[in-house]
């Protein structure tokens, strides 16, 4: 695999697609066991989580539904610290098991805001599945229920994660070169 360049920044391979696929199947197996006898609603946080959500949703072994919500808190390579809800949820989640699918939990502010908003709608259970988790960057008290990979607090792109809308279509995850 080769390095890629976006907006004048060079990224090198970090997590290969084969590793991602294997980990998604493991998370799906855990969710399948945890949701026995339930029909959860998966909520994919757009745009970044769509690749992870698609693969995860197809890998669970039970009847489920999926919906989408779009939140934005990033601009370029950093969080703005302000969560803006762009497209909301239309389904009634009262009394349901809800699994929020995120691409990355970084500071935790975005997922905390979303969990607070969803809690007001009285779900029976509210869980979070994230492909990537940066424990070192966490600024609020949230802990994802299902984590693909714990990663250091460095900037990454690919497999749904972007830099100004670019690089989402990369099959692997790349890390900013020299980002030490």
C-alpha positions in Angstrom: 0.0 0.0 0.0 1.1 3.4 -0.8 0.9 6.8 0.9 -1.9 9.2 -0.2 -2.0 13.0 -0.2 -4.9 15.2 0.5 -4.9 19.0 0.9 -1.1 18.9 0.9 -0.9 16.4 3.7 0.6 12.9 3.4 -1.1 9.9 5.0 0.4 6.4 5.4 -1.4 3.1 5.8 -2.5 2.4 9.4 -5.3 -0.2 9.6 -5.8 -2.5 6.6 -9.2 -3.5 5.2 -8.7 -7.1 6.1 -8.2 -6.1 9.8 -11.3 -3.9 9.6 -13.4 -6.7 8.1 -12.3 -9.2 10.7 -13.0 -6.8 13.6 -16.5 -5.9 12.2 -17.4 -9.6 12.1 -16.3 -9.9 15.8 -18.3 -6.9 16.9 -21.4 -8.2 14.9 -21.1 -11.6 16.7 -21.0 -9.8 20.1 -24.0 -7.6 19.2 -25.9 -10.7 17.9 -25.4 -12.4 21.2 -26.3 -9.3 23.2 -29.5 -8.7 21.1 -30.9 -12.2 21.3 -34.7 -12.0 21.2 -34.7 -8.3 20.3 -35.2 -6.3 17.1 -32.9 -3.3 17.6 -32.8 -0.1 15.6 -29.4 0.8 14.4 -28.8 4.5 13.9 -25.9 5.3 11.6 -24.3 8.7 12.2 -23.6 10.2 8.7 -21.5 10.8 6.8 -18.5 9.1 8.4 -20.0 5.9 9.8 -21.8 4.8 6.6 -19.0 2.3 5.5 -18.8 0.8 9.0 -22.6 0.7 9.4 -23.2 -1.0 6.1 -20.7 -3.8 6.9 -21.8 -4.1 10.5 -25.5 -4.2 9.7 -25.1 -6.9 7.1 -23.0 -9.0 9.5 -25.5 -9.2 12.4 -27.5 -12.4 12.5 -31.0 -11.2 13.5 -33.8 -9.0 12.2 -33.1 -5.4 12.7 -33.8 -2.0 11.2 -31.4 0.9 10.3 -31.9 4.6 10.2 -29.6 7.6 9.6 -28.9 10.8 11.4 -26.4 13.4 10.4 -24.4 15.4 12.9 -21.4 17.7 12.3 -18.8 18.9 14.7 -15.6 18.8 12.6 -14.1 21.3 10.3 -11.0 20.3 8.4 -8.8 18.4 10.9 -10.2 19.6 14.2 -13.4 19.5 16.2 -15.3 22.8 16.3 -16.6 21.8 19.7 -20.1 22.6 18.6 -22.4 19.8 17.5 -24.8 20.8 14.8 -27.7 18.4 14.0 -28.2 18.4 10.3 -30.7 15.6 9.6 -32.8 14.2 12.4 -34.3 10.9 13.3 -37.9 10.2 12.2 -38.5 6.8 13.9 -40.2 6.4 17.3 -37.6 4.8 19.5 -39.6 4.6 22.8 -39.1 1.3 24.4 -36.7 0.0 21.7 -33.1 -1.2 21.8 -31.1 1.4 19.9 -27.5 0.9 18.7 -25.8 4.1 17.5 -23.1 3.4 14.9 -20.3 6.0 14.9 -17.1 6.1 12.8 -15.0 7.5 15.6 -15.3 8.6 19.2 -12.7 11.3 19.8 -13.5 14.0 22.4 -16.8 12.3 23.0 -18.8 15.6 22.7 -20.7 14.5 19.6 -21.7 11.1 20.9 -22.6 12.6 24.3 -24.9 15.2 22.6 -26.5 12.5 20.5 -27.0 10.1 23.5 -28.6 12.9 25.5 -30.9 13.7 22.6 -31.9 10.1 22.1 -32.4 9.4 25.8 -35.2 12.0 25.8 -37.1 9.7 23.4 -37.1 6.9 26.1 -35.4 4.0 24.4 -35.3 0.7 26.4 -31.5 0.5 25.8 -29.1 2.8 24.2 -25.7 1.4 23.0 -22.8 2.8 20.9 -20.8 0.9 18.4 -17.8 2.8 17.1 -15.1 1.6 14.6 -12.5 3.8 16.2 -12.0 5.1 19.8 -9.4 7.6 21.0 -9.4 7.2 24.8 -6.6 9.8 25.2 -8.7 12.5 23.4 -11.8 11.9 25.5 -13.1 15.1 27.2 -16.5 13.9 28.5 -17.7 10.8 30.3 -18.8 8.4 27.6 -17.7 4.9 26.9 -18.7 3.1 23.7 -20.2 -0.4 24.2 -18.6 -1.9 21.1 -15.2 -0.7 19.9 -13.4 -1.8 16.7 -10.0 -0.3 17.5 -8.5 1.8 20.2 -6.2 4.3 18.5 -3.9 7.1 19.6 -5.0 10.7 19.3 -3.8 11.2 15.8 -5.6 12.3 12.6 -6.8 9.6 10.3 -8.7 9.2 7.1 -10.3 6.4 5.0 -13.1 3.9 5.3 -15.6 6.7 5.8 -13.4 9.2 7.6 -12.6 12.3 5.7 -10.5 15.4 5.4 -12.8 18.2 4.1 -15.0 15.6 2.4 -12.2 13.7 0.7 -10.6 10.2 1.4 -13.9 8.6 2.6 -13.7 6.1 -0.2 -10.3 4.6 0.7 -10.7 0.9 1.7 -8.1 1.2 4.4 -7.5 3.6 7.2 -4.5 6.0 6.9 -2.8 8.1 9.5 -1.2 11.5 9.0 2.5 11.0 8.3 4.8 12.5 10.9 1.8 12.9 13.2 3.7 12.0 16.4 
